[in-house]
């Protein structure tokens, strides 16, 4: 009976076609039907051949999971990522707030520029009056006064000019802050999209593993009925099935969590997951990226912040120097007494005693120097971060290449183990299941290595011109 049922078990182990380690970008690989094993008519092979071994999605539908989550977009991954980034930027409320702050900074700049223009003030007053001198008669009545005061700065040692430069740099800080926020949202979107694709491919691998173990368990159940001595192999197969199913369930849970985070950024409904992105699978040139660091939004923001503090310090120093302005007043009085007063001329303001002025200027200069050091520290930190990420990316891509070689050898080992068990009896079924488990774990490791490398490349791009630049 054992020799009769052995081909049935062999068919369960080898009947499912598995996609290779370099074909992970495909959406789904069709699984061919398991052929009927050539067993005797008395063997119960129809039970196995008509069971879950022939169900293409048995590993998922058996447990009520939504297989539509594992559908992958077969189009251009770059175009799909661009669509996701655009949708994120359109609906982000945080980015909308940053844009409003940038608009406010531009309005502040226009206000400061207007300081050098003439300004005028109209003053109106209505008062009741009573004039009485000693015992002389008193005069009662109303008094109405209207006046216009105008002024225009002529010379202020460059104070308004420096204030204008300060506001201009603050507006640039706000613009670069908006750009930095956009880049951070783009990087988060790309990272989540890659994580989603990672879990989709992991679920496909674990789904195949579950199908393989399900078929094996079903065949062993048939064999165990004929040979009770094989019960330990059945228990081991059931354990492997439970472990594979647990890994699949954890992966599906991680996929659902990732999709929830994506929906918050992108909105609903989510498009199908993307495949491998060749653009993000190649490390950019290190020298070019070191040059592009200076083009990053955060570096540009830090430089604009330093320039703004310098202009502010210069405006504080200029405000402590003499200034000249044109002034004019026209006052018209009506009611009990009528009078007109017209004045115009030049006003010169010369500071004589300003306690704390030196400390104020010193504080402004120290703040400027602090922002310069902060800018230099940010640039240096990004340079070393780039070197670190470039090394990590190189190591990750090398790990992916090595895993491919290991995966090929693992596939050879599982085939040889299966052949030795089936033909020569030199291996046990435990060896066969161990070889299968090792093969699938290496496939998952390859998926992780490839997507780790893509996320690192996306992070490296975000340090320079931005992750959206290579995608476009």
Secondary structure, 3 states (H helix, E strand, C coil): CHHHHHHHHHHHHHCCCCCCCCCCCCCCCCCCCCCCCCCCCCCCHHHHHCCHHHCCCHHHHCCCCCHHHHCECCCCHHHHHHHHHHHHHHHCHHHHHHHHHHHHHHHHHHHHHHHHCCEEEEEEEEEEEEECCCCCCCEEEEEEEEEEEEEEEEECCCHHHHHHHHHHHHHHHHHHHHHHHHHHHHHHHHHHHHHHHHHHHHHHHHHHHHHHHHHHHHHHHHHHHHCHHHHHHHHHHHHHHHHHHHHHHHHHHHHHHHHHHHHHHHCCCCCCECCCCHHHHCCCCHHHHHHHHHHCHHHHHHHHHHHHHHHHHHHHHHCCCCEEEEEEEEEEEEECCCEEEEEEEEEEECCCCCCCHHHHHHHHHHHHHHHHHHHHHHHHHHHHHHHHHHHHHHHHHHHHHHHHHHHHHHHHHHHHHHHHHHHHCCCCHHHHHHHHHHHHHHHHHHHHHHHHHHHHHHHHHHCCCCHHHHHC
